[in-house]
Amino acid sequence: MHLERDPADAAFREEVRAFLRDALPPDMAQRNLRGFHPTKADMQAWTRILHARGWSAPHWPVEHGGTGWSPLRRHLFEEECFAAGAPPTCTAAFSLVAPVLQRFGTPEQQQRHLPAILRGDTFWGQGFSEPNAGSDLASLRTRALRDGEHYVVDGQKTWTTEGHYADWLFCLVRTDTTVAPQRGISFLLIDARSPGITIRPIISIDGAHSLNEVFFDGVRVPVENRVGDEGQGWTCAKFLLENERAFSAEVPRNKRMLARLKALAAAQGLAADPVFATRIAEIEVELAALEWLTLRALSEHGSDAAGAWPAGSLLHVLGSELQQKTGALLVEALGERGVIHYDASDADHAAGITADFLYRRAVTIYGGSNEIQRNLIARHLLGP
Ligand SMILES: Cc1cc2nc3c(=O)[nH]c(=O)nc-3n(C[C@H](O)[C@H](O)[C@H](O)COP(=O)(O)OP(=O)(O)OC[C@H]3O[C@@H](n4cnc5c(N)ncnc54)[C@H](O)[C@@H]3O)c2cc1C
């Protein structure tokens, strides 16, 4: 599908491709195309390469270091990066905490953190979920008690993606237990190396370590690290979660998975099988529809039309379920190699496909489970 009707957009795509050919180290691309979790070293090195070109945060406002590209160009850029095998930048930093700092942070907080994120100097982890507070996030119990010019934080966060890479954690903490749950929550920036923090790995179904539990035991956090007023954490969190859901159909990832499926089907002699070919075609049609829906949402972003349909939740549901469908077909295409016990250090691409299939069971859970997204869609369409 060719999206760029304007020749200038086609030229832009070529410019991005040329940049990727020159700047993306082939070994880095190979590692990322296999399907395992990106390493911190690769993410950091790639962020620095992008930063040198002024491209590390295309979606940020220009005054904070964004590129000023149109939504279509941002989409084309992301698509080309994914297709070439570029690792991601730190999502928790660039896409979650940075927009919150830009909207609610003080000039000092912005100055301290945004340039460091932009350069790839600091990695962040998202400390929202707790053992008994996931979908029902407002029931979180990690306490932050005021002690002079500090908060003292005690409690536990869980499922913290890349928490073991993080220099900083942004956390929702309870600062008041006497008011309605949402009104007693504050948003704190916590140095991940503070005394009293313990980070333990959670090994996921793919055998990998990307998730963590984070324990806080009397951790002292300066009051100046609170974003927004005390009790305003829920407002920051809602803004962040809406950003997280928005445009999360992951079309570039879905495209890369489809390309891999086609290549594998051809190699396994399945492309000529009419039943298998029909299933690939179904995925391709769903993906084309998803891409147009994403572009519609991107083009409406910030306009009055944006609130007319539940774009973020719809895209999240469709994009995540398509990843799972494509992943299942990839494993099927591997035949008996898809069920063998795999070793993540094995260079065979079957290992990456199986590991990715297993990890992608989580895409319908994180960022708000698909059941919750369907509730939001229903509420939007049917009313509260
Ligand atoms: C791979 C992965 C990475 C993650 N990364 C992070 C991270 O970096 N930081 C972070 O803070 N969190 C992270 N999470 C946590 C994630 O946000 C939660 O897992 C998610 O919000 C669901 O919460 P829960 O696991 O507590 O499940 P629960 O909320 O206990 O839900 C259990 C089941 O009940 C369903 N359910 C719950 N409430 C309703 C309802 N009202 N209506 C219908 N169905 C309902 C859910 O859909 C789910 O199927 C991650 C999770 C995963 C799996």
The ligand as an SDF file (V2000), in Angstrom:
LIG
                    3D

 53 58  0  0  0  0  0  0  0  0999 V2000
    4.1380   -7.6440   29.6820 C   0  0  0  0  0  0  0  0  0  0  0  0
    3.5510   -6.6530   30.6290 C   0  0  0  0  0  0  0  0  0  0  0  0
    4.1910   -5.4420   30.8260 C   0  0  0  0  0  0  0  0  0  0  0  0
    3.6890   -4.5230   31.7510 C   0  0  0  0  0  0  0  0  0  0  0  0
    4.3980   -3.3750   31.9990 N   0  0  0  0  0  0  0  0  0  0  0  0
    3.9790   -2.5450   32.9880 C   0  0  0  0  0  0  0  0  0  0  0  0
    4.7760   -1.4180   33.3770 C   0  0  0  0  0  0  0  0  0  0  0  0
    5.8590   -1.1610   32.8250 O   0  0  0  0  0  0  0  0  0  0  0  0
    4.3360   -0.6460   34.3930 N   0  0  0  0  0  0  0  0  0  0  0  0
    3.1490   -0.8680   35.0320 C   0  0  0  0  0  0  0  0  0  0  0  0
    2.7940   -0.1020   35.9120 O   0  0  0  0  0  0  0  0  0  0  0  0
    2.3690   -1.9390   34.6950 N   0  0  0  0  0  0  0  0  0  0  0  0
    2.7690   -2.7780   33.7010 C   0  0  0  0  0  0  0  0  0  0  0  0
    2.0110   -3.8820   33.3650 N   0  0  0  0  0  0  0  0  0  0  0  0
    0.8050   -4.1630   34.1340 C   0  0  0  0  0  0  0  0  0  0  0  0
   -0.4830   -4.0180   33.3430 C   0  0  0  0  0  0  0  0  0  0  0  0
   -0.8200   -2.6700   33.1790 O   0  0  0  0  0  0  0  0  0  0  0  0
   -1.5600   -4.8150   34.1080 C   0  0  0  0  0  0  0  0  0  0  0  0
   -1.1990   -6.1810   34.0290 O   0  0  0  0  0  0  0  0  0  0  0  0
   -2.9350   -4.6170   33.5260 C   0  0  0  0  0  0  0  0  0  0  0  0
   -3.3940   -3.3120   33.7690 O   0  0  0  0  0  0  0  0  0  0  0  0
   -3.9410   -5.6320   34.1220 C   0  0  0  0  0  0  0  0  0  0  0  0
   -3.8840   -5.6060   35.5180 O   0  0  0  0  0  0  0  0  0  0  0  0
   -3.7110   -6.9550   36.3610 P   0  0  0  0  0  0  0  0  0  0  0  0
   -2.5790   -7.7290   35.7780 O   0  0  0  0  0  0  0  0  0  0  0  0
   -3.6230   -6.5760   37.7950 O   0  0  0  0  0  0  0  0  0  0  0  0
   -5.0210   -7.7930   36.0850 O   0  0  0  0  0  0  0  0  0  0  0  0
   -6.4360   -7.5800   36.7840 P   0  0  0  0  0  0  0  0  0  0  0  0
   -6.7640   -6.1320   36.8250 O   0  0  0  0  0  0  0  0  0  0  0  0
   -6.4530   -8.3260   38.0640 O   0  0  0  0  0  0  0  0  0  0  0  0
   -7.4000   -8.2860   35.7430 O   0  0  0  0  0  0  0  0  0  0  0  0
   -7.5300   -9.7190   35.6590 C   0  0  0  0  0  0  0  0  0  0  0  0
   -8.5040  -10.0270   34.5350 C   0  0  0  0  0  0  0  0  0  0  0  0
   -9.7960   -9.4620   34.8370 O   0  0  0  0  0  0  0  0  0  0  0  0
  -10.2120   -8.6030   33.7790 C   0  0  0  0  0  0  0  0  0  0  0  0
  -10.9230   -7.4440   34.3430 N   0  0  0  0  0  0  0  0  0  0  0  0
  -10.5180   -6.6710   35.3800 C   0  0  0  0  0  0  0  0  0  0  0  0
  -11.4140   -5.6880   35.6070 N   0  0  0  0  0  0  0  0  0  0  0  0
  -12.4000   -5.8290   34.6830 C   0  0  0  0  0  0  0  0  0  0  0  0
  -13.5910   -5.1160   34.3850 C   0  0  0  0  0  0  0  0  0  0  0  0
  -13.9400   -4.0320   35.0840 N   0  0  0  0  0  0  0  0  0  0  0  0
  -14.3590   -5.5460   33.3470 N   0  0  0  0  0  0  0  0  0  0  0  0
  -13.9920   -6.6410   32.6130 C   0  0  0  0  0  0  0  0  0  0  0  0
  -12.8750   -7.3680   32.8590 N   0  0  0  0  0  0  0  0  0  0  0  0
  -12.0870   -6.9640   33.8700 C   0  0  0  0  0  0  0  0  0  0  0  0
   -8.9310   -8.1670   33.0840 C   0  0  0  0  0  0  0  0  0  0  0  0
   -9.1630   -7.8120   31.7390 O   0  0  0  0  0  0  0  0  0  0  0  0
   -8.0820   -9.4210   33.1900 C   0  0  0  0  0  0  0  0  0  0  0  0
   -8.4180  -10.3160   32.1630 O   0  0  0  0  0  0  0  0  0  0  0  0
    2.4860   -4.8060   32.4400 C   0  0  0  0  0  0  0  0  0  0  0  0
    1.8260   -6.0240   32.2220 C   0  0  0  0  0  0  0  0  0  0  0  0
    2.3500   -6.9470   31.3420 C   0  0  0  0  0  0  0  0  0  0  0  0
    1.6390   -8.2570   31.1600 C   0  0  0  0  0  0  0  0  0  0  0  0
  1  2  1  0
  2  3  1  0
  2 52  2  0
  3  4  2  0
  4  5  1  0
  4 50  1  0
  5  6  2  0
  6  7  1  0
  6 13  1  0
  7  8  2  0
  7  9  1  0
  9 10  1  0
 10 11  2  0
 10 12  1  0
 12 13  2  0
 13 14  1  0
 14 15  1  0
 14 50  1  0
 15 16  1  0
 16 17  1  0
 16 18  1  0
 18 19  1  0
 18 20  1  0
 20 21  1  0
 20 22  1  0
 22 23  1  0
 23 24  1  0
 24 25  2  0
 24 26  1  0
 24 27  1  0
 27 28  1  0
 28 29  2  0
 28 30  1  0
 28 31  1  0
 31 32  1  0
 32 33  1  0
 33 34  1  0
 33 48  1  0
 34 35  1  0
 35 36  1  0
 35 46  1  0
 36 37  1  0
 36 45  1  0
 37 38  2  0
 38 39  1  0
 39 40  1  0
 39 45  2  0
 40 41  1  0
 40 42  2  0
 42 43  1  0
 43 44  2  0
 44 45  1  0
 46 47  1  0
 46 48  1  0
 48 49  1  0
 50 51  2  0
 51 52  1  0
 52 53  1  0
M  END
$$$$
